[in-house]
Amino acid sequence: MTILNRAERTVISRPYFGDAAEAGAARRFISRCLGAAHPCRDDAVQLAGELISESLRHTITCGDLAGYTIAVTTTADTARVVLSAQSRCPCWTRPALGRGVHLVSQFTPLWGALSTDHGTTVWFEVARSAHAPRRSRPSRSDDGAHAGP
C-alpha cells in the first residue's frame, strides 16, 4: 500500500492479484480510504465495484488474467478512483460492452479510460452535491476523546 499526503488531499493505492475473491476487499479498501463520513463514499464504492467486476469479467474473457491497482484520491468534497489493470484486454473500456464503464459514464462527466501496451486504466471522480450539507469532522478535546454527540 502506498500513501501520499498532500495539501488538502490524500492519495492511497493498493495492488490486487486479479482474483475475483478480492473484489470485496478492494471495495472495502475504497470505503476505508474515504471513511464513513465522506459524502462520496457510497457512490465511489458502488462505481468502483462495477469497474472491478467488469475488469475481471473481460480479462477472463480475453484469457489475460492479470492484477490491478486501485488508487483513491480524496479531498473533503471529492473522491477520485483509478483502476489500473495490467491486462491488455481493451474490450472492457467500451461502454456499449460493459455495465461498469456505462454506469460511470452515466453517473459522472468526470471519467476517462486509457489503454497502453502496459494495460488499461479507468478513472472517475465524484463530488459532493452542491445541495448536500457538509459533514463536519468530530472535534477532539485535549485528551483525544471525541467531543459532542
Secondary structure, DSSP 8 states (H G I E B T S, - for coil): -EEEEETTEEEEEEEE---GGGHHHHHHHHHHHH-TT-TTHHHHHHHHHHHHHHHHHHHHHTT----EEEEEEE-SSEEEEEEEES---GGGG-GGG-HHHHHHHHH-S-EEEEEETTEEEEEEEEE--TTS-------B-TTS-B---
